[in-house]
Amino acid sequence: MSKPTEETLAARISRILADRIIAGEIAPGARLRQDHVAAEFGASHVPVREAFRRLEAQGLAVSEPRRGVKVASFALAEVKEVAEMRAALEALALRHAAPNLTPAILAAAEDATRAGDNSRDVRSWEAANRGFHRLILAPCGMARLMASIDDLHAASARFLFAAWRSDWEARTDHDHRAILAALRQGDVETACATLARHVQWVGHRPVVTAGGRPRKVFAIVG
C-alpha cells in the first residue's frame, strides 16, 4: 500500500532537484548523495533512487559504476547529442501532429513566438519557446514521444540558463515563422526540415566560473 506514496515522493524529489540543477544551484559534476537527499526529504532510499533515475532520463544526471550519481556536465558532445535527439523526435512528432493542427493552434503558436521575441530575460524566452514547440507538437497524440521531448527541453533549458543567466538580448525567431508559414501552406516536409535544423543550432558564450576562471558554455538556442 506504500508504493503510490513512494512514487509521489520520488516525483517530488525529482522535480525539486531538476529545478535546482536547471537553475544552476547544483553545479555540473556535483555528486548527488542518496543519504543527503533522503535526509532532506525525510525519505527512504527507494524513492530517492527512483528520483535519480528520472534525472538520468532527463539528461540532468549521469550514473557512474561504483561512484554513484552526479550532475551531468556541459560538454559540447552532450549538448550536440540533445540537439540531435530533439531534431529527430520533434520532426517525428510534427509529422504526426500536422493533420491535427487547427488555425487556432497555429495562431496560439504565433502568439508564443511574439512573446519570445519580446522577452527581456532568458527564463521568459525559454518558457515562450517551449510553449511554441509544445503547441505544434502535442497534437501528435503520442504521450511517450512528448514525454521524451519534454525531458530533452529540460536539458536544453539547463544549458541555456547556464550560458545566459544575464545579458539576454531580445531576438526575432525567423525559424518559428518559417515553420508556421510552411504548416499553413500544407508543406509538412519543409516545416519538419526547418524545425530539425532550428533545434540543432548550438550557440556558445564565455562565462566566469565560481572560481573566477572563464570557460565557454554551449547552449541550444531553438
PASEKE-25004 format. One line per 3 residues: number of its first residue (from 1); for each residue y, z, x of N, C-alpha, C. Coordinates in nm, 4 decimals, m for minus. Layout:
! PASEKE-25004
NUM) Y/Z/X/Y/Z/X/Y/Z/X  ...
//
This chain:
! PASEKE-25004
1) m0.1206/0.0000/0.0813/0.0000/0.0000/0.0000/0.1268/0.0000/0.0855  0.1134/0.0286/0.2165/0.2327/0.0379/0.3005/0.2770/m0.0964/0.3560  0.1953/m0.2008/0.3419/0.2249/m0.3284/0.4058/0.3564/m0.3896/0.3594
4) 0.3850/m0.3960/0.2253/0.5122/m0.4528/0.1848/0.6321/m0.3825/0.2480  0.6261/m0.2470/0.2607/0.7336/m0.1721/0.3226/0.7501/m0.2133/0.4679  0.6372/m0.2256/0.5410/0.6438/m0.2659/0.6806/0.7004/m0.4063/0.6953
7) 0.6628/m0.4969/0.6063/0.7147/m0.6327/0.6122/0.8652/m0.6342/0.5869  0.9129/m0.5568/0.4893/1.0554/m0.5489/0.4611/1.1307/m0.4899/0.5797  1.0756/m0.3870/0.6408/1.1376/m0.3251/0.7566/1.1391/m0.4214/0.8746
10) 1.0314/m0.4962/0.8921/1.0264/m0.5945/1.0006/1.1354/m0.6991/0.9834  1.1554/m0.7447/0.8595/1.2591/m0.8440/0.8328/1.3977/m0.7869/0.8630  1.4186/m0.6602/0.8270/1.5482/m0.5961/0.8524/1.5725/m0.5812/1.0022
13) 1.4710/m0.5354/1.0754/1.4852/m0.5201/1.2203/1.5147/m0.6552/1.2849  1.4406/m0.7573/1.2440/1.4603/m0.8912/1.2987/1.6011/m0.9417/1.2716  1.6495/m0.9229/1.1503/1.7836/m0.9712/1.1135/1.8912/m0.9023/1.1971
16) 1.8811/m0.7696/1.2118/1.9832/m0.6959/1.2858/1.9806/m0.7324/1.4342  1.8610/m0.7406/1.4924/1.8521/m0.7791/1.6328/1.9009/m0.9222/1.6541  1.8669/m1.0111/1.5602/1.9134/m1.1503/1.5707/2.0653/m1.1566/1.5686
19) 2.1277/m1.0794/1.4794/2.2742/m1.0774/1.4734/2.3335/m1.0298/1.6054  2.2724/m0.9283/1.6661/2.3230/m0.8763/1.7936/2.3066/m0.9790/1.9058  2.1919/m1.0473/1.9057/2.1667/m1.1485/2.0094/2.2629/m1.2647/1.9942
22) 2.2792/m1.3135/1.8711/2.3671/m1.4277/1.8452/2.5113/m1.3942/1.8817  2.5537/m1.2709/1.8521/2.6903/m1.2297/1.8814/2.7125/m1.1981/2.0289  2.6045/m1.1947/2.1074/2.6174/m1.1658/2.2497/2.6173/m1.0182/2.2827
25) 2.5874/m0.9330/2.1832/2.5840/m0.7879/2.2085/2.4626/m0.7500/2.2942  2.3568/m0.8295/2.2858/2.2406/m0.8111/2.3739/2.2369/m0.9313/2.4672  2.2437/m0.9075/2.5953/2.2619/m1.0152/2.6932/2.1360/m1.0986/2.7121
28) 2.1515/m1.2250/2.7516/2.0358/m1.3076/2.7866/1.9545/m1.2420/2.8970  1.8237/m1.2412/2.8822/1.7362/m1.1821/2.9813/1.7105/m1.0341/2.9622  1.7839/m0.9702/2.8692/1.7650/m0.8267/2.8462/1.6288/m0.8012/2.7833
31) 1.5636/m0.6930/2.8256/1.4341/m0.6563/2.7704/1.4508/m0.5956/2.6316  1.3615/m0.6310/2.5424/1.3570/m0.5693/2.4098/1.2414/m0.4697/2.4117  1.2725/m0.3429/2.4212/1.1717/m0.2393/2.4353/1.1232/m0.1935/2.2979
34) 0.9926/m0.2067/2.2755/0.9359/m0.1667/2.1461/0.9670/m0.0219/2.1126  0.9514/0.0672/2.2119/0.9714/0.2091/2.1824/1.1158/0.2399/2.1470  1.2107/0.1744/2.2154/1.3517/0.1977/2.1861/1.3882/0.1473/2.0468
37) 1.3413/0.0275/2.0135/1.3717/m0.0304/1.8822/1.3055/0.0516/1.7719  1.1805/0.0919/1.7939/1.1100/0.1730/1.6945/1.1835/0.3042/1.6697  1.2333/0.3656/1.7769/1.3059/0.4917/1.7618/1.4368/0.4711/1.6855
40) 1.5076/0.3629/1.7166/1.6354/0.3372/1.6490/1.6186/0.3200/1.4984  1.5123/0.2489/1.4602/1.4938/0.2185/1.3190/1.3968/0.3135/1.2489  1.3469/0.4122/1.3209/1.2531/0.5053/1.2611/1.1276/0.4369/1.2128
43) 1.0782/0.3431/1.2935/0.9649/0.2599/1.2530/0.8473/0.2787/1.3479  0.7287/0.2395/1.3002/0.6129/0.2316/1.3883/0.6242/0.1038/1.4702  0.5319/0.0840/1.5634/0.5371/m0.0351/1.6467/0.4933/m0.1604/1.5713
46) 0.4268/m0.1440/1.4571/0.3777/m0.2613/1.3829/0.4926/m0.3486/1.3321  0.5891/m0.2954/1.2556/0.6997/m0.3809/1.2117/0.7871/m0.4290/1.3265  0.7952/m0.3508/1.4347/0.8736/m0.3942/1.5498/0.8099/m0.5171/1.6137
49) 0.6783/m0.5155/1.6273/0.6094/m0.6330/1.6831/0.6287/m0.7541/1.5922  0.6232/m0.7326/1.4610/0.6472/m0.8425/1.3677/0.7888/m0.8963/1.3839  0.8852/m0.8065/1.4000/1.0243/m0.8483/1.4187/1.0396/m0.9294/1.5470
52) 0.9732/m0.8871/1.6544/0.9803/m0.9609/1.7808/0.9207/m1.1002/1.7657  0.8112/m1.1115/1.6914/0.7513/m1.2443/1.6694/0.8478/m1.3350/1.5945  0.9196/m1.2771/1.4994/1.0184/m1.3548/1.4247/1.1305/m1.4031/1.5177
55) 1.1772/m1.3168/1.6063/1.2810/m1.3561/1.7015/1.2319/m1.4666/1.7947  1.1044/m1.4599/1.8334/1.0464/m1.5660/1.9158/1.0426/m1.6976/1.8390  1.0061/m1.6910/1.7114/1.0002/m1.8122/1.6295/1.1387/m1.8749/1.6151
58) 1.2418/m1.7929/1.6159/1.3792/m1.8423/1.6052/1.4329/m1.8923/1.7389  1.3580/m1.8735/1.8457/1.4050/m1.9139/1.9768/1.5035/m1.8162/2.0379  1.5112/m1.6949/1.9824/1.6052/m1.5957/2.0318/1.5426/m1.5024/2.1358
61) 1.4103/m1.5000/2.1436/1.3405/m1.4140/2.2385/1.2180/m1.4869/2.2918  1.1718/m1.4417/2.4068/1.0519/m1.5002/2.4666/0.9601/m1.3867/2.5099  0.8305/m1.4107/2.4998/0.7305/m1.3119/2.5397/0.6707/m1.3529/2.6728
64) 0.6612/m1.2588/2.7651/0.6030/m1.2857/2.8955/0.4782/m1.1998/2.9122  0.3676/m1.2585/2.9557/0.2436/m1.1815/2.9745/0.2647/m1.0598/3.0633  0.2230/m0.9459/3.0136/0.2287/m0.8178/3.0859/0.3701/m0.7694/3.1161
67) 0.4709/m0.8411/3.0640/0.6092/m0.7982/3.0917/0.6873/m0.7729/2.9630  0.6254/m0.8007/2.8499/0.6918/m0.7724/2.7233/0.7806/m0.8855/2.6744  0.8798/m0.8494/2.5928/0.9670/m0.9471/2.5266/1.1091/m0.9315/2.5794
70) 1.1744/m1.0441/2.6036/1.3136/m1.0400/2.6478/1.3953/m1.1429/2.5699  1.5272/m1.1244/2.5713/1.6174/m1.2178/2.5057/1.6132/m1.3509/2.5803  1.6054/m1.4608/2.5062/1.5969/m1.5932/2.5681/1.7218/m1.6244/2.6492
73) 1.7047/m1.7097/2.7473/1.8150/m1.7460/2.8370/1.8968/m1.8604/2.7772  2.0006/m1.9007/2.8517/2.0853/m2.0126/2.8105/2.0599/m2.1352/2.8971  1.9393/m2.1497/2.9486/1.9099/m2.2626/3.0367/1.9342/m2.3943/2.9644
76) 1.9850/m2.4931/3.0391/2.0134/m2.6237/2.9804/1.8884/m2.6832/2.9160  1.7725/m2.6655/2.9793/1.6484/m2.7203/2.9237/1.6199/m2.6617/2.7859  1.6487/m2.5328/2.7680/1.6251/m2.4688/2.6391/1.7202/m2.5232/2.5332
79) 1.8468/m2.5411/2.5697/1.9443/m2.5956/2.4753/1.9036/m2.7373/2.4344  1.8620/m2.8183/2.5311/1.8191/m2.9553/2.5004/1.6957/m2.9561/2.4109  1.6051/m2.8609/2.4342/1.4859/m2.8536/2.3504/1.5235/m2.8262/2.2044
82) 1.6135/m2.7307/2.1834/1.6588/m2.7005/2.0475/1.7267/m2.8227/1.9866  1.8092/m2.8918/2.0652/1.8791/m3.0100/2.0148/1.7816/m3.1197/1.9740  1.6795/m3.1432/2.0558/1.5825/m3.2484/2.0236/1.4984/m3.2112/1.9019
85) 1.4638/m3.0828/1.8909/1.3882/m3.0389/1.7738/1.4720/m3.0524/1.6471  1.6003/m3.0151/1.6566/1.6876/m3.0308/1.5408/1.6985/m3.1775/1.5004  1.7120/m3.2656/1.5989/1.7252/m3.4084/1.5685/1.6035/m3.4595/1.4925
88) 1.4851/m3.4236/1.5401/1.3624/m3.4714/1.4766/1.3446/m3.4131/1.3366  1.3625/m3.2813/1.3236/1.3366/m3.2167/1.1950/1.4455/m3.2463/1.0919  1.5710/m3.2525/1.1356/1.6775/m3.2797/1.0395/1.6731/m3.4244/0.9902
91) 1.6366/m3.5172/1.0773/1.6207/m3.6561/1.0328/1.5067/m3.6668/0.9322  1.3974/m3.5953/0.9575/1.2853/m3.5939/0.8634/1.3286/m3.5366/0.7290  1.4013/m3.4249/0.7319/1.4467/m3.3628/0.6072/1.5411/m3.4557/0.5312
94) 1.6306/m3.5233/0.6040/1.7274/m3.6101/0.5368/1.6596/m3.7284/0.4687  1.5556/m3.7836/0.5318/1.4836/m3.8945/0.4686/1.4241/m3.8520/0.3340  1.3717/m3.7290/0.3306/1.3132/m3.6793/0.2055/1.4201/m3.6332/0.1067
97) 1.5342/m3.5897/0.1584/1.6412/m3.5405/0.0714/1.7214/m3.6533/0.0084  1.7328/m3.7652/0.0779/1.8227/m3.8732/0.0356/1.8074/m3.9140/m0.1121  1.6848/m3.9318/m0.1629/1.6733/m3.9725/m0.3037/1.7268/m3.8680/m0.4021
100) 1.7417/m3.7442/m0.3556/1.7844/m3.6356/m0.4441/1.9308/m3.5970/m0.4258  2.0015/m3.6689/m0.3393/2.1415/m3.6355/m0.3145/2.2298/m3.6931/m0.4245  2.3025/m3.6084/m0.4913/2.3910/m3.6490/m0.6008/2.5346/m3.6611/m0.5497
103) 2.6212/m3.7291/m0.6256/2.7627/m3.7336/m0.5859/2.8233/m3.5941/m0.5698  2.7805/m3.4990/m0.6530/2.8336/m3.3629/m0.6429/2.7931/m3.2977/m0.5105  2.6678/m3.3190/m0.4675/2.6226/m3.2620/m0.3397/2.7004/m3.3245/m0.2243
106) 2.7181/m3.4547/m0.2278/2.7904/m3.5224/m0.1201/2.9372/m3.4785/m0.1178  2.9950/m3.4548/m0.2346/3.1333/m3.4059/m0.2401/3.1426/m3.2655/m0.1804  3.0446/m3.1814/m0.2105/3.0427/m3.0458/m0.1534/3.0267/m3.0515/m0.0015
109) 2.9433/m3.1445/0.0472/2.9255/m3.1605/0.1917/3.0557/m3.2075/0.2570  3.1296/m3.2927/0.1873/3.2591/m3.3372/0.2401/3.3585/m3.2207/0.2455  3.3540/m3.1343/0.1447/3.4392/m3.0142/0.1450/3.4047/m2.9248/0.2644
112) 3.2743/m2.9098/0.2925/3.2316/m2.8281/0.4064/3.2821/m2.8875/0.5373  3.2814/m3.0199/0.5473/3.3324/m3.0861/0.6673/3.4811/m3.0599/0.6842  3.5563/m3.0687/0.5748/3.7006/m3.0405/0.5824/3.7254/m2.8949/0.6237
115) 3.6432/m2.8040/0.5706/3.6572/m2.6630/0.6082/3.6331/m2.6452/0.7574  3.5333/m2.7158/0.8108/3.5075/m2.7096/0.9541/3.6229/m2.7650/1.0354  3.6793/m2.8770/0.9893/3.7925/m2.9367/1.0606/3.9119/m2.8414/1.0671
118) 3.9280/m2.7601/0.9627/4.0426/m2.6688/0.9542/4.0148/m2.5304/1.0120  3.8940/m2.5088/1.0650/3.8589/m2.3777/1.1187/3.9394/m2.3477/1.2442  3.9789/m2.2210/1.2557/4.0567/m2.1783/1.3724/3.9773/m2.0875/1.4658
121) 3.8510/m2.0643/1.4332/3.7660/m1.9849/1.5221/3.6236/m2.0381/1.5116  3.5437/m2.0055/1.6125/3.4106/m2.0636/1.6231/3.3182/m2.0174/1.5107  3.3352/m1.8931/1.4640/3.2460/m1.8424/1.3599/3.2663/m1.9148/1.2273
124) 3.3907/m1.9367/1.1890/3.4142/m2.0076/1.0629/3.3721/m2.1536/1.0752  3.3906/m2.2132/1.1953/3.3447/m2.3511/1.2131/3.1934/m2.3584/1.2014  3.1229/m2.2652/1.2658/2.9769/m2.2686/1.2612/2.9261/m2.2522/1.1184
127) 2.9898/m2.1640/1.0412/2.9478/m2.1440/0.9022/2.9686/m2.2706/0.8201  3.0826/m2.3369/0.8392/3.1097/m2.4607/0.7664/3.0149/m2.5714/0.8100  2.9905/m2.5794/0.9409/2.8992/m2.6817/0.9929/2.7582/m2.6611/0.9401
130) 2.7126/m2.5374/0.9426/2.5788/m2.5084/0.8913/2.5716/m2.5397/0.7415  2.6815/m2.5110/0.6707/2.6860/m2.5424/0.5280/2.6709/m2.6912/0.5022  2.7383/m2.7732/0.5826/2.7262/m2.9189/0.5674/2.5810/m2.9632/0.5841
133) 2.5200/m2.9181/0.6918/2.3823/m2.9610/0.7196/2.2874/m2.9148/0.6088  2.3055/m2.7921/0.5620/2.2154/m2.7407/0.4583/2.2323/m2.8162/0.3270  2.3547/m2.8516/0.2944/2.3800/m2.9222/0.1689/2.3072/m3.0562/0.1639
136) 2.3091/m3.1310/0.2743/2.2472/m3.2635/0.2710/2.0978/m3.2597/0.2995  2.0474/m3.1475/0.3531/1.9049/m3.1402/0.3893/1.8205/m3.0645/0.2875  1.8754/m2.9608/0.2249/1.7971/m2.8756/0.1346/1.7317/m2.9518/0.0193
139) 1.7947/m3.0595/m0.0341/1.7287/m3.1331/m0.1428/1.5978/m3.2006/m0.1035  1.5571/m3.1889/0.0241/1.4261/m3.2426/0.0626/1.3150/m3.1672/m0.0106  1.3426/m3.0426/m0.0519/1.2448/m2.9651/m0.1265/1.1262/m2.9182/m0.0440
142) 1.1434/m2.9118/0.0874/1.0340/m2.8722/0.1776/1.0707/m2.7386/0.2413  1.0201/m2.6308/0.1839/1.0623/m2.4957/0.2231/1.0291/m2.4638/0.3683  0.9095/m2.5007/0.4134/0.8717/m2.4696/0.5516/0.9586/m2.5454/0.6510
145) 0.9867/m2.6700/0.6202/1.0713/m2.7508/0.7076/1.2112/m2.6902/0.7146  1.2667/m2.6498/0.6013/1.4003/m2.5915/0.6005/1.4039/m2.4578/0.6738  1.2953/m2.3804/0.6646/1.2902/m2.2530/0.7373/1.2953/m2.2782/0.8882
148) 1.2249/m2.3811/0.9334/1.2272/m2.4150/1.0761/1.3661/m2.4613/1.1188  1.4297/m2.5407/1.0340/1.5651/m2.5876/1.0648/1.6626/m2.4711/1.0683  1.6492/m2.3770/0.9754/1.7350/m2.2576/0.9757/1.7198/m2.1797/1.1062
151) 1.5961/m2.1664/1.1553/1.5725/m2.0969/1.2819/1.6422/m2.1686/1.3977  1.6359/m2.2999/1.3974/1.7000/m2.3765/1.5038/1.8517/m2.3645/1.4973  1.9067/m2.3559/1.3758/2.0512/m2.3364/1.3622/2.0920/m2.1991/1.4144
154) 2.0059/m2.0988/1.3967/2.0352/m1.9665/1.4516/2.0425/m1.9722/1.6032  1.9489/m2.0443/1.6654/1.9518/m2.0608/1.8106/2.0766/m2.1379/1.8532  2.1124/m2.2416/1.7785/2.2329/m2.3185/1.8090/2.3566/m2.2303/1.8026
157) 2.3623/m2.1438/1.7002/2.4779/m2.0556/1.6840/2.4925/m1.9640/1.8049  2.3810/m1.9144/1.8564/2.3862/m1.8248/1.9730/2.4458/m1.8971/2.0933  2.4009/m2.0191/2.1193/2.4560/m2.0964/2.2302/2.6061/m2.1177/2.2104
160) 2.6425/m2.1519/2.0867/2.7812/m2.1839/2.0553/2.8719/m2.0630/2.0730  2.8314/m1.9481/2.0202/2.9142/m1.8281/2.0288/2.9313/m1.7834/2.1732  2.8277/m1.8030/2.2560/2.8375/m1.7644/2.3962/2.9394/m1.8509/2.4697
163) 2.9467/m1.9785/2.4315/3.0363/m2.0711/2.5008/3.1793/m2.0643/2.4490  3.1951/m2.0398/2.3190/3.3280/m2.0457/2.2583/3.3622/m1.9171/2.1834  3.3516/m1.8038/2.2505/3.3922/m1.6787/2.1858/3.5423/m1.6778/2.1605
166) 3.6154/m1.7515/2.2421/3.7602/m1.7612/2.2256/3.8016/m1.9034/2.2596  3.9294/m1.9318/2.2435/3.9851/m2.0634/2.2780/3.9204/m2.1775/2.2004  3.8832/m2.1512/2.0752/3.8269/m2.2583/1.9928/3.9377/m2.3546/1.9529
169) 3.9105/m2.4831/1.9611/4.0079/m2.5843/1.9228/3.9585/m2.6572/1.7981  4.0472/m2.6706/1.6998/4.0115/m2.7438/1.5785/3.9745/m2.8867/1.6158  3.8777/m2.9423/1.5440/3.8308/m3.0769/1.5744/3.7961/m3.1503/1.4458
172) 3.8047/m3.2806/1.4501/3.7677/m3.3623/1.3354/3.6268/m3.4146/1.3562  3.5393/m3.3890/1.2586/3.3992/m3.4294/1.2744/3.3776/m3.5680/1.2152  3.3914/m3.6692/1.3002/3.3751/m3.8068/1.2543/3.2291/m3.8375/1.2206
175) 3.1349/m3.7733/1.2893/2.9936/m3.7980/1.2610/2.9575/m3.7560/1.1188  3.0059/m3.6404/1.0753/2.9768/m3.5958/0.9386/3.0245/m3.6996/0.8378  3.1432/m3.7523/0.8602/3.1980/m3.8517/0.7672/3.1182/m3.9816/0.7718
178) 3.0706/m4.0180/0.8890/2.9882/m4.1390/0.9005/2.8545/m4.1202/0.8297  2.7972/m4.0006/0.8395/2.6708/m3.9712/0.7700/2.6915/m3.9806/0.6189  2.7994/m3.9215/0.5689/2.8269/m3.9252/0.4251/2.8523/m4.0682/0.3778
181) 2.9247/m4.1460/0.4573/2.9518/m4.2847/0.4187/2.8221/m4.3645/0.4088  2.7324/m4.3462/0.5047/2.6046/m4.4172/0.5016/2.5210/m4.3746/0.3812  2.5187/m4.2455/0.3517/2.4413/m4.1969/0.2367/2.4979/m4.2520/0.1059
184) 2.6276/m4.2598/0.0936/2.6883/m4.3135/m0.0287/2.6589/m4.4617/m0.0453  2.6379/m4.5303/0.0682/2.6049/m4.6724/0.0632/2.4546/m4.6969/0.0498  2.3772/m4.5886/0.0481/2.2328/m4.6019/0.0372/2.1654/m4.6412/0.1671
187) 2.2381/m4.6324/0.2787/2.1830/m4.6696/0.4099/2.1257/m4.5441/0.4757  2.0066/m4.5073/0.4354/1.9459/m4.3826/0.4814/1.9127/m4.3879/0.6296  1.8670/m4.5018/0.6799/1.8297/m4.5109/0.8211/1.9496/m4.4894/0.9124
190) 2.0643/m4.5483/0.8763/2.1850/m4.5265/0.9566/2.2279/m4.3809/0.9500  2.2182/m4.3207/0.8317/2.2533/m4.1787/0.8168/2.1643/m4.0916/0.9045  2.0336/m4.1204/0.9053/1.9403/m4.0414/0.9860/1.9645/m4.0609/1.1352
193) 1.9907/m4.1841/1.1756/2.0155/m4.2119/1.3171/2.1440/m4.1437/1.3639  2.2469/m4.1471/1.2791/2.3734/m4.0815/1.3141/2.3548/m3.9309/1.3229  2.2807/m3.8746/1.2290/2.2534/m3.7308/1.2296/2.1774/m3.6898/1.3560
196) 2.0739/m3.7660/1.3914/1.9928/m3.7340/1.5088/2.0772/m3.7375/1.6363  2.1621/m3.8386/1.6480/2.2497/m3.8474/1.7652/2.3510/m3.7324/1.7652  2.4025/m3.7019/1.6481/2.5050/m3.5983/1.6317/2.4576/m3.4621/1.6813
199) 2.3365/m3.4223/1.6438/2.2911/m3.2873/1.6783/2.2356/m3.2786/1.8209  2.2269/m3.3917/1.8892/2.1782/m3.3884/2.0272/2.2912/m3.3867/2.1295  2.4172/m3.3814/2.0806/2.5284/m3.3770/2.1743/2.5445/m3.2353/2.2263
202) 2.5306/m3.2176/2.3581/2.5395/m3.0857/2.4211/2.6671/m3.0796/2.5031  2.7543/m2.9848/2.4677/2.8766/m2.9641/2.5436/2.8609/m2.8462/2.6378  2.9558/m2.8293/2.7275/2.9496/m2.7154/2.8192/3.0903/m2.6737/2.8577
205) 3.1010/m2.5483/2.8964/3.2288/m2.4969/2.9456/3.2009/m2.3755/3.0338  3.2918/m2.3447/3.1260/3.2721/m2.2273/3.2112/3.3107/m2.0991/3.1375  3.2337/m1.9938/3.1566/3.2684/m1.8619/3.1030/3.2520/m1.7607/3.2163
208) 3.3165/m1.6470/3.1993/3.3090/m1.5415/3.3006/3.2093/m1.4369/3.2529  3.1136/m1.4019/3.3380/3.0114/m1.3034/3.3035/3.0703/m1.1632/3.3085  2.9913/m1.0671/3.2600/3.0353/m0.9275/3.2623/3.0617/m0.8812/3.4046
211) 2.9938/m0.9417/3.5016/3.0141/m0.9065/3.6422/3.1327/m0.9765/3.7056  3.2032/m1.0580/3.6259/3.3220/m1.1256/3.6767/3.2969/m1.2598/3.7412  3.1722/m1.3070/3.7381/3.1405/m1.4353/3.8005/3.1404/m1.5471/3.6964
214) 3.1971/m1.6630/3.7298/3.1959/m1.7749/3.6351/3.0588/m1.8410/3.6295  3.0188/m1.8874/3.5122/2.8965/m1.9660/3.5004/2.9154/m2.0673/3.3885  2.8400/m2.1736/3.3940/2.8510/m2.2804/3.2953/2.7570/m2.2497/3.1779
217) 2.8114/m2.2553/3.0566/2.7320/m2.2293/2.9369/2.7253/m2.3579/2.8555  2.6056/m2.3906/2.8081/2.5830/m2.5126/2.7318/2.5663/m2.4799/2.5842  2.6099/m2.5692/2.4985/2.6003/m2.5450/2.3548/2.5875/m2.6765/2.2798
220) 2.5221/m2.6698/2.1631/2.5097/m2.7854/2.0743/2.6283/m2.7808/1.9790  2.7144/m2.8796/1.9858/2.8348/m2.8795/1.9029/2.8160/m2.9834/1.7926  2.7209/m2.9562/1.7037/2.6934/m3.0513/1.5971/2.6019/m2.9894/1.4948
//
